[in-house]
């Protein structure tokens, strides 16, 4: 069976190393080409042979990643967060030419959690609050995951909710809680990431799925589980 040739951007970062380990343990994909933070010149002969890119680098690196991918018509899975409106616009623009999947969280469990929030549209007179906890080194606050959860929650309940409460400390991989509170009862949905591998496995699964998509477009992690 032909192995999927994966191009890995941000290969020397924590997530990049984790993704490389997951791919190394796989029977159906290889890390074919890597780009680190040293800004080395791009070998376009190799880049042209990449089947799909996985990018966990930085918002600043995004334009170059998309430039390479669109030049060679290669799909991109991006898990970088902390984007500005300009960078999000760049993702939209690239998705007109190639398949692009961006997710604030690559965990399949978080994808299910976002879907579960839709049930809140069936109850009234509840107040809502999202809490999120991450390691002390995480820069964006609230996290991209919390922002996505907030957007989906507000869409489900049809009203604005308080901004997510963000806590940074220790080595927490990621905890997200959604509280629904009324005078009589309280509901809490919670997702806890037990390690960084869960995000790496999700990214590799997303890359395998995206590589089979023929149409350009901006895809979501939910599409991997539930279809577009």
N, C-alpha and C positions, 0 to 999 in steps of 0.2 A: 504494500500500500504506500502511495506517495505521501511523504510527510509534508505538513504545512510549514512553509518557510516564514518564520516570524521575525520581523524587525523590531528591536526593542530600544526605545528611547528612554533615557534616564537609567541606563543599565547599571550604573555604579551607585545608585541610591538605594535606600532600604527596600522600597517596593520593587525596584528593578531587580535587585538580587533575589528577592523572594520569588518573583515571576520566573526568573531564569532557573531557579531550583525546581519549580513546578513543571516547567517545560522540559527540563532535563530528565524528570521522572516519567515523562509522557512517552507513549509509543507512536503517537501520530503527529508530533510537531517537533521542530528544532528551532533554537535561537540561531538564525541564519546571519543576521547583521545587527550590530549594536552601535548605538550612539550614546556617549556619556556626556559629562558636563565639560569636557575639555575642548568642546567646539572644534573637533577635528574636521578636516574637509571631507565632504561627502563623496563616496565612491558610487557614482550613478550607475555604473555597470552592475554592481551588486544590488543597489537599491531597486533597480528595475526588476530584479528577480524575486524580491520580497512579495509574499502572498498577502500579508496583512501586517500593519504596524500596531504595536501597543505602546502608548505614550503615558508614562508616569514621571514627567520631568518637572517643568515649571511653566507658569503662564507666559513667561518671556520667550520660551523655546517654541511655543505653539506655532507662530507664523512660519518658521523654518520647517517644522514637521509637516504642516499642511502643504507647503510649497513642494516638498519632496513627493508627498503622497499624490497630490493632484497631477504633478508632472508625469508620474508613472501609472496613474489611474489605480492606485492601491488603497484598499479600505483602511480606516484608522479607528482603533479603539482608544479612547482617551479617558483617563481617570484622574487627571489633574484638576484641582479645585482652586478657588480664589481668583477666578477669571473676572476681568472687567467687562463692561458692555461691548467694548471694541473687540475683545478676544472671543466673546460669545458670538458676535456678528461674523467673525472669521470662520467659526465652526459652521454657521448657517450657510455662508457663502460656499465653503468647500463641499458641503453636503449636496449642493446642486450638481456637482461633478462626480463625486465618489460617495460610497457608503461611509458614513461617519457615525460611530456610537460613542456618545459621551454620557458618563454617569458619575454622580458625586459619590457613589458607593457601589462597588462591584459585587457585593455580597448578594447571593440569591435570596437569603433570608430577609434582607432589607427590601428587596424587590417585592417579596410577598407582603411585608409590613406595609409598604406604600399602597398596595392593592387593598389590604384589609381596612385602611382608613375610609374607604368608600361606604362602609356600613354605618358610619356616623351620620350619614344623610337621612337615616330613618328615625332619629331621635331629636327631640327639641329641648330647649331650656337647659342646655349643658354649657359649662365653661370649659375651655381647653388650655392646656399648657404643655409645651414640649421642653424636655430637659435633655442635655447631651453632655457626655463626659469623654475627654480625650487626654492623651499624654501631654506632658508639659511642653513638648517641642512643637506641637501643632500650632501653625501660625494663624490660619483663618478662624474667626470666632464671631458668630456661630459657624459651625462646620457646614460644608456643602451639603452633607447628608441631612442635617437639621433644616436647612433652607428648603431642600426638596420636600422633606416631610411636611414642613409648614405650608408650602404651596399646595400640596395635595390635600392636606387637612382643610385648608380654607376653601378649596374647591368643593370638597365634600359637604362642608357644613354651611357654605354660603355666607360666610362673614369673616371679618378680620379677627385674628387671634393675637394674643400678646407675643412679643418676640421670644424665640427660644432662649432658655437659660443655659449658658455655656460655662462649663467647669473644665479647667485644665490642671492636671496633676499627675505625678508619678509616671507610670508606663502603661496607662490604660489604652487598650487598642481602640475601643469605641463602645459606648453604651448610649442608647437612645430610648427615651421614654415618652409616651404620649398619654397624658392624663385627660380624662373626660369627667367633669365633676358637676353633680346637681345637688339639690338640697337633701336628697334621699340616698344617693349612691355615688360610687366612683368606679370608673373603669380605667385600667392602665394597660397599655400595650408596651412591651419592652423587647428590645433586641440587644444582645450582648455579643460582640466579637471576641472570641477566646484567643485568637492569634491573628497575625498578619496574613497567614496562608489563605484564609477564607477569601480575602480580597484578590489575591494572586490567582487562585483557582477560578474565581468568577471572571477575572479579566481574560484568562486563557480560554475559558468556555465561550465568552462573548466573542473573542477573536475568531475562534473556530466557526461560530455561527455566522459572524459578519462576512467572513471570507466566502461564504456560499451565497450571499445576497448579490443579485445581479443589478438591482436598480440603485442609483444614487439616492441619498436621503439621509435625514437626521434620525437615527434610531436611538432607542432607550434600552436600558437593561431589562425592563419588563418584556420587551419584544422577544428576548431570548427565551423566556419562559412561556409567554402567553400569545406571541405572534403580534404583528403590527396591525 
